[in-house]
Amino acid sequence: MKPIHTLLTATSLLVGFAAPVLAAPKFTPADYQRALWMATRFYGGQRSGAGPNWLSLGLPDSLQKSFTRDAYQGADVSGGWFDCGDHVMFGQTQYWASYMLAKAYETFPTGYDDLYNGVDYSGYQKSGNWNDLTGGEPNGIPDLVDELVYEADYIAKAVLSSNALITLKGDPDADHKRWVTPGMMTKMNKTLGGECSSGGEEIYEAPNWKFLGNLTPCSGMESRSIKADKDKAMASNAAAALATISRILSKLDIYPERAKLYAEKAVQAYDHASAISGTIAYGIFYGANPNQWDDFVNASIELYKLTGDSKYLDNAKSNEGKINKEHNWALNYNNADDVAFFNMAEFGGSQNALTALRNYASYYKSKINSEGLSEVGDPGWGTLRYPLGGAFSMALTDAATNESTFEENVLQQVDFVLGANNAKISFIVGFKSSLTSISPSFPHHRGIFQRNDNPSDEDKKKMVIPEKNRSHGSLVANLGFPSTGFKDDVVEYKYSEVCTDYNVGLVGALGYIVSKLAPVDTSKFGRATAVQPRRVQAPALRALATAQGITFQTEGAASTLEVRSASGRAVWSSSIDNGQATWTGPAAPGLYVAMARTPDGSTSVVRFLRD
């Protein structure tokens, strides 16, 4: 055997590896890390139920929880993420968002760090420093996983059986009648979006006869309106989310009971999706999903990966032809064709799917304007979610091909929303950098301002975000593509709205970028982080070309070896026997990184190229 002629130098270390970024980012690695931290923690401010919702911490205890009585035919279905800056919850967006975020974590695991305890945000409560990465206390679990677990706990409840799934929580019309925090709305009359069946109406007080947050006594509290309609796309996304998050927890070796429950509920949701056809609309808020088969293919692949049962893979392959090859749009909540093709290429072995995925990435690239933004999707509302969805799709394309073809274009989309645009404005609430000192001050979001007096539109324009909530991390998605057309106006919601699904592409694309610029040492995650055993010397590691493939040799106590692509995606793993392991499987040409680990987490890394 001989050393691979393109082998790069090996490094013995106890931290993550740094894969090169070929494109020129306009921000520092610390900027991207900060943006990702904020954009991830945003989801903790969308929490319904027992929470905690970090935005509401600091309010009176009675206002920190919301809609804990959500129930359907006697079953508890509380929890989950609010849709936007309101308190209604649509299955169209939250099931899709949770699946996409889980997909982002699973594809780019070295992009997502553990900077806070997302179970209870206790570190921030102790430090009082909510606006700095160092304000929280790590808990051994990646922050994005913490946020996903809260949502997955709800989805597991929402999957009532193999015949029923919760699709809508709350009355959308009643929900939008008042501007108050979720805790306050919970106390209000059901006609105002709350849980009070009698009473819970505003008291207007002298001398100005304004509502100051006091309500008439409530004589009965009950669940708000809950629906369990039939929608194949929603059921498919619920199944895909639960299956993916179950695998993530198992790999991290945390929450085994949750992992088991999520897996069981994923199968139920999939059976429900298999038995129904069609999608539904909810008034003016969300139209019916025009294509259910992309979501069903995704669910099929994720169930195959979860169970190993070939029937799921067969279902995915038999429905691949129903995925749109030309949507002329972008990856978003009702258009998951890109991810379906990624899944079919990666796990279904479809060359046609890989070609289609590349074509979508090329389409997004072809639509990039002079500001570096891809003009795809709807210029009339929530515009920036679409080019960021395209950015996430391009990142997935690079992962599928093990190339960096679209790296620069992913950076362009993210850099635009961080402030590298003609207006020099960040579109992420709370994010500022050396390139811009301006970020939106008036996002259309009730919880962030902590106002419970239903202010008039005139008063809304004078609201100030409390200091604790300034690093909100929400994407204000604008109306139209030019940065100079933005209006920082809380009342003009088509410019200033923020939503659960809007942040998805941003979090996915940032994970891809951070995995390249500042990859996270993932060995610190999981159950093993609860103890600190005696560290042993990191093993030396070599990679050698052999007739069988690539053989890795170690000197020391290494027990496991993992190979990752340049994007940080795991492509192969093995135990180490007698100091060596051999990778025999096929792989695309490109840069790879092998990591040998000892039982206590010490790591040795070698980078190498496959021709």
N, C-alpha and C positions, 0 to 999 in steps of 0.2 A: 504494500500500500504506500501511497505518497501523499504529501500535503496538497490540497487543492491549489492550483496555480494562481487562482484569483483570491486566495484567502487573505482576509484583512487581519490585522493584529488582534490578538485576544486580550481581554482585560479581566482581571479578577476584581470583583467589586461587591458591595453590599447594597447598592442602589440600582435604579433602573438604567436601561441602556438608552443611548441617544442615536436615533436614526437620522440621517441627513435629510434636510429639506432643500430641494433644488431651486424652488421658486424664491423670490425675495419678498418676505412678509413686510408689511408696512408698520407693524406694531411689534413690540417686544414679546418674548415668551411670557413674561409676567402679565402683560396686558391680556393675552389670550386666556391665560389661566384665570385671571380675575373675571373676565367676561363669562367664562364657562361656570365659574363658581356662582356668580349672580344668576345666570340664566337657568341653572339647575335648581337653586334654592327658591326660585320663583314658584315652583310647584308646591312647596310647603306653604305658600301663601294662598293657594287655591283649595286648601283642605276644608271639606265639609265634615260634620260629625264631631266626635270627641277630640280630634286633633292630636296635638296642638297645631293650630294655624298660627304661624309665627307672626303674621301681621297683627293678629288680635291680642297677642300677649302684651300685657300692660293695661288692657281695658279691665273694667270690673269683672270679677270671676263669672258673673251671670251672663256676660257677653262674649266669653272666650270660646264657647262651644256653640254649635249650630246644627239644627235639623237632626238631632239625635233620635227623633221619633220616626224617621223615615221607615216605612214598613209597607209590605205588600202581602195581603191576605194573611196577616199575622206574622210574617217572616221579617226579621230585622234586615234592612238594606241601607243602613246609614253609612256614611263615609264617602270616600271618593273625592274627585276634583271638580270644582265649579267650572263652568264652561268658559266664561270670559271675566269681565269685571262685574258680573251679576251673580246670582246664586242659583240659577236653574242649571240642570245638568243633563246634557244630551249624550246619548250613547254614540252618536255619529263621531263626535270629536274625541271624547275621553278614552274610548276603547282603542281607537286608531292611534292616538297620541301615546298611550302607554305601550302599545306594541312597538311603535317606531323607536321610542326611547330605549326600550329593552334591546331592540335590534342594534341600535347605535352602540350601546355598552358592550354587547356580545361581540360585535365586529371590531371595535376599537377599544379594547379594555384598558390599554395603557394610556388612554386619553382622560380617564376619569379618576380623580383623586378623592381622598377622604380628608376633608378639612373641617367637618363639623359632625355632631351627633344629630342626625336627622330624625331620630326617634322622638326627642323632646326639646332639642335646641338648647340644652342645659348650659353648654359652654357660653353661648351668647348671653344667657340670663345671668350667669355669674360675672362675666367680664363687662357686660353692658356695651360692648363694642360690636355692633351689628353691621358696621360698614367696612370691616377689614377682614381679610382672609385669616388672620391670626386670632380673630375674636372667638372662634368656636373651638371645640375640643373634639379631635378625631375619636371615632369609636370602633375602628377596625373594619368598617364597612364603607365602600365607595358611596359618596353622597347621592349619586344618581340612583343607586340601588336602594338606599334608605327611602327616597321619594317614591320609587316604584313600588316598594313593599306596601306603603300606605294605600296606594291606589289598587294594588292587587288584592289586598284584604277586602276592599269593597267589591271588586269584580267577582271574587269567590262567593260573596253573598248574593250578588246580582244574578249569578247563574243559579236560578232556583231549582232547576232540574234539567234533564235532557229535552224538556218540552217548553221551557220558559226562561226568558232573560229580561231583566229590567232594561228598558230602552229610553226612559225619560223620567226625571225626578223634578217635580215642581211645575207650576203653571207659568209658562213663559210670559204671558200677558200680565198676570198679577205680579210676577217677580219684578217687572220693569217699572212698576208704578212709583216706587220710593227709592231714594238715595240714602241708604243706611248700611251699616255693617251686617254681615251674615248673622251675628248673634242677636242684634236688634230685630232684624226681619223675622227671625224665628219666633219672637214674642208677639208679633203683630197678627192681626186678623188674617184668616185664610184668603180673603179677597185682596189682601195686600202682600200675598206671598208667604205668609207665616203659618204657624201651627195652631193658632188660637181659633177655636170654632165659635166662640161667643165672647165679645170684648176685644181687647188688644187694638183699640183704635186710638188715633192721635188725640192728645189733649192740647188745645191751642190756648196759650197762657198770656195774660196781661203783662206789661202794658201794650206790647206790640202785637199780641195775639198770634204768636208764632208757636210752632211745634218745637219744643225744647228737648224732646226725647222721652217724655212721660206718656204712658198709655193708660187707657181705661182698664180696670181689672178684668182678667181673663177667667172665665168659668169652666173652660175645658180645652185641653191641648191634645192634638192628634196629628197623625202624619199628614203632610201635604200630599198633593196629588202625585201618584206614582203610576207609570204605565209599563206594561210588558207586552209590547207589540211584536209582530213577526218581521224580522229583518235579517236576511242572510249575511249581509256585510258586517253588521254589528256583531252578530254571533261569531262570525269568523274571526274578527279582530279580537274579541274577548278570548276566544280559544287560543289564538296565536300569542297574545300577551301573557296569559297564564302559563302556557307551555314554556315560553322563553324565560320568563322570570323564575319558574320552577327550576329550570336547568342552571340558571345563574346562581341561585341559592345553593344548589347541590355542589356546584363547582367551588364555591366559596366555603363550603362546609359550614353554613349557618342556617338557622331556622329550619331544621329538618321536618318538623310537623307542618310548617307552612308549605315547604316544597312539595310534600306529599299531598296536601289539600289542593294546592294549585294544579298539580298534575291531574288529580281526580276531576276537578272542576273543568279543566281544559278539555278533557274527553267528553264531559257532558255538554259543554258549549259547542264542541265540534259536532256531536251527534245532533244537536238542535239545528245547527247550520246545515247539516246534510239533509235534514228532513223537510226544510222549507225552501221557498224560492221567492225572490223579489225583495224590494227595499221600500221604505216608507219615508214620507215627508212630514215635517212638523211646522205647518203654517208658513209664515214668511221667514222663519229662522233658518231652517235647513231643508233643502229639497231632497228628494229621493236620490240615493246613490245611483248613478247611471250604469255602473258595472259592478256586479257582485262577485264575479269570478276571480278577479285579481286577489281579493281578500280571501276567498275560499282556497285558492292555491297556496297563499301564504300560510293559512291555518293548516293545510294538509302537510306542507313541508315541516312546519314546527312540531306537529304531532308525530311525524315520522322521526324527527330528531329526538323527540322526547321518549318515544316508546320503542323505536326500532322496528315497528310493525310495517311491513311492506305495503299493506293495503292503503296506507296514507300516501305513500310515495306514488302508488299506482293512480290514486285519485288526482294527485297533483299533475302527473304526466298526462292523464286523459283530458284535463281541462286547460292545459297550457295554451292550446289554440284559441281559447276564449279571452286571453289577455290582449289588451289593445297594444298594437305595435306603433300606432301613430295617434297620440292623444292631443298633440299640439297645445299642451297645457303645462302642468308641472306636478311634481309629487306633492299631494296634499290629502286631506282627510277623505275625500271621495274619489281619489285617483291614486291607487297604489300599484299601478302597473310596473313601475320601475323596480320596486322591491320584489314583486312577484318574479320578474325576470332575473333579478339577482339571486333569489332563492333557487330558481330552476337551474341557473348556471352553476351555482356553487354546490348544490346538494342533489340536483336532479340530473346533472351531467349533460345539460342541453346546450349545444353550441349555438343553436338558433336563439336561445334566450340570451346568451352572452352577446351575440350580435345586436339584438334588439336593445339591450342595456347600453351598449356602446353608442348606438344610434341616438338614444335619448340624451346621453351625456354630450354628444356632439351637437345636438339640437340646442341644448342650453348654452353651450359655448358660442354657437353661431348667433345667439340673440344678445350678446353682451354689448352694451352701449359705451359711449365715450367716458362715462363715469365708472365703468367697470361692472355695471349691474346688468344681469341677464333679464331682459324684458319679456318675461313669460308670466302667464296667469292673468289675473284680473286687475286692471289698473284702476278699478272703481271702488275697491274696498279691501282693506287688509292686504295691500299689494306686496309688501316685503316678505310675507310668508312664502310666496311662490318662488322667487329666485333663491331663497334659502333652502326650500325644498329641493330645488334643482342642485344646489351645492351639496346637499346630503346625498343625492342620487349620484352625483359625479364622484363623491368620495367612495361610495359603494362600488362604483365602476372600477376605480383604481384598486380597491381591495380584491375584487373578483379577478382582475387581470394581473395583480401583483406588479403594477406599474405606477408611475406618477404622472401619467398623461394629463390629467385634469387638475393637478395640484394647484397650479397658478390660478385657475378659474374658481376653485373652491375658495382660495384666499381672497380673490377679488370680491366675492359676494359677502364674505364675513367682514372684510376690511371696510366695505361700503357702510355697513350698518354700525361699525365701531367708530366711524367718523372720517374715513378717507373718502370724502365726497365733496362736491363743489360747495355745499352749504357749511361744511366743517361741523356737522352736528352728529352726535351719536344718537342712534335710534333705540338704544337700550337704556331703560330708566335707571339712572344712577351711575352709568359707566362714563368715565372721563379719562382722558389720557393727554399726552404731550401734544397730540395732533388736534385735540378739541377739548374745550372746557365746557361744552354745552351738551346737555342731555335733556330729554323731555321732563317737564315739571308738572304736566297736567294729563297723565294717562287716564283713560276712561275706565276707572276701576274703583268700585265703592270701598273695598276693604283697605286700600292703601292709605286713604286720607283719614280714616277712623272718625268720620262724621256721622252722627246719629240724629240729626235734626232735619233731614230731607231738605237741604238748601235749595234755593231757587237757582236757575241757570246763571243769574248774575252773581250770586254768592259762590257758586261752584268755581267760577273763574278767578276767585280770590283765595281759594283753598291753598294750604301749604302742606306738603307731605311731612309728617312727623320725622324727626331725625332718625329714629330707629328704623324707619321703613324706606329710607332714601335709596338704599342699594337694592331696589325691588327686582331688577334683572329682567323685567318684561320687555318684549319686543313691541314697540309701537310701530305698527305696520304701514302707516301712511296711506294716502290716496294718490295713486300714480307713481311713476318711476323716478322723476326728477327730484333730487334732494331739496332743491330750492323751493319746491311747492309745498313743503310741509307746514302745517299749522299746529302749533302746540296749544291746543284748545280742547279742554275736557268735554265740552258740549258737542263739538264737531267730531262725533265718534268715528266717522269713517276715516279720519286721520289718526285719532288717538286711541282707538280700541286696542286692548291687549287680550289675548286668549290662550287657552291651554294648548291648542293646536298650533298657534303662531310660533311658539318657542321651539317646536320640534326640530325643524331644519337647522336652526341656529345651534342647538345643543349637539345635534349629530355632526354638523360640519366642524364645530369647535373641538369635539372629541377627536376627530380625524387630525386636525391641525396640531393639537397638543400632543397627540401620540407620536408625532414626528419631531416637534420642536422641544418638548420637555416631557418625555414619556415617564409614566408613573411606575414605581417599583411595586408591582402587584403582589409580590410575595408577602407584603405586610398585611394583606387583607385576610379576613376570615377568622375562624375559631382559633387558629394558632396564635393570633395577636393577643389573646387574653392572657397568655403566659409568656415569660421571657426566659427561655432555657439558656444554658451556657452556650455561647456561640463557638463554633469550631471554625477552623481556617477554611476559607472558601477554596474549593477544589480547582486546580488548574484544568483547563479544557482545551482540547485540540480537535480539529475537524480534518478528516483524511478521506480522499477519494479511494474507493475500493470497487471491486467488480460487482458487489452487491448494491452499492449506493454510496452514501456518505456515512462513515463511521466516526462517532464522537468518542474520544477517550478522555477519561478524567483521572486525576490523582487526588485521592482524598475520600471524604465520606459522602460524596454526592449520591442521591438516591433516585432523583427524577430529572428528566431532561425534556425541554419544550423548545420547539422551533416556531418562530414567528416571522411573518412577512415584514417588509419595511414599514407597512402601515400599522403594525402592532397586532395584526390578526393571527391568532393561533392556527397553525396548519398541521402540526404533528406533535405528539408527546409520547413518552415512553419511560418505563422504569430503566434503571441502569444496573446491569448485571456484570459482575466481575470487572467493573471499571469501564465498561463501554456499552454503547447502543448504536444500532445501525438504522438509518432512514433509507428505506427502499422504495417508497412510493413516488409516483410522478409528481412533478411540480413545474410551474411556469418559470422561465428564466427570470433572474433578478436577484436583488439583495435579500438575504435572510439573516436572522439573528438566532443563535442557539443559546439557551440558558440552562445551566446545570445547577441544581439546588441541593443543599444539604437539608436534613430534617429540621434544622433550626432556622432555616430561611436564608442562610448565606448563599450567595449567587456568584457564578462565574459565567462570563459572556464571551462568545466569539461570533464575529460577523463574517459572512462568506457569500460569494456569488455563485449561483447556478447558471451555467451556460445554456 
